[in-house]
Amino acid sequence: MIYLYLWWDMKINNENINVNKALELSDYQRLLLKRRENKLLLSDYQISILNINSINYNNYTNMHDLLFAINCILQDNYQEELDLVASQIGEMLYYSETKKWD
């Protein structure tokens, strides 16, 4: 088993910050994909953007239908953050459905 030990310090606002402190201060948990009750794989950030746009992800049983609904909204009312969520979902679908080898 290989262990990777990272240790570095940097100064931010005259305070020494190491890797552990940086992770503690970051909000990376909001960006992690999680399997939701309806089996969709979404991050807390993506859900917050969907909620802002009155899109209830629980009403969808697959990512294709959710992406279609997002794109319909974007056609009428473009919003950069919602477009980012659509791009993330589209990319995830592309890589999950692309044949990796023969």
N, C-alpha and C positions, 0 to 999 in steps of 0.2 A: 504494500500500500504506500502511495506517495502522499506526503503532506506538503502543502504549499503554505508557507508562512510569509505573509506580507507585512512589512513594517515600514512605514514612512511617515514623516511628519511634515506638515506644511503650515504656514502661518496665515490665518484668515482673521482679519480684524484684531490683530495682535494676540490671537489665541492659537496655541498649537493644536492641530487637528491630525489625528491618525486615521487609518482605514476604518477601524471600528467606530470611531466617533463620526466619521463622514457617513457611513452606512446608517448609523443611528439618526443622524440629522436629515438624511434624504428621505424622500417619500416613495421609495421604489416599490413598496408593497402595493400601492395603488395601480402600478403598471403590470403586475404579475397577472397572467391569465389564470382564471379559475373556472372549473366546471360548475355551471349553475344548475338550479333545480330542474330546468327544462333541457339539460344536457348541452347547452350552448357554452362555448369557451369564450369568456369575456373578462376583461379587467374591470376593476372598480372605476377607473378613469373613463373607460368606454361607456359603462352604465350611466355614469353621471352625465355624460354628454347626451346620451340617448334620452335620459329623463328630462334634461333641459329642453329637448326638442319634442317632448310628449310622445316618445316612442317607448312603448312597454315591451321590452324584450321577452317577457314571459308569454306574450301572445304568439310567439313564433316557435316552431318546432325544429327549424333548421336554419343554418347561417345564410343559405341562399335567399330564403324568403325575407329574412331580416335585412340583408344587403339590398334587395329589391325595394323594400319599403324606404330605406335610407336614401337610395338614389332617386326615388319619386319625390321625396321632400327636397332634395338638393336641386332638382330641376326647377322647382318653383321658388325656392328660397336658399340660395347658396350660403353656406356657413363653413368657414375654414376648419373649425374643430370637428364638425360633423363629417366633412369631406375626409379629414385625417382618419377618423374611425372607419369610414367606408373603405379607404385605402388599406388600412390594417386588416380588416376582415377579408377583403378581396385577395390580398397577398397571402393570408393564412389559407384561404380556400385553394388558391393556385398551388401552393406548395404541398398541401395535403392531398391534392388530387392529381398531381403530376406524377407520371410514371418515372421512377428514379433509375431503373435499370431494366434491361431486357430479360 
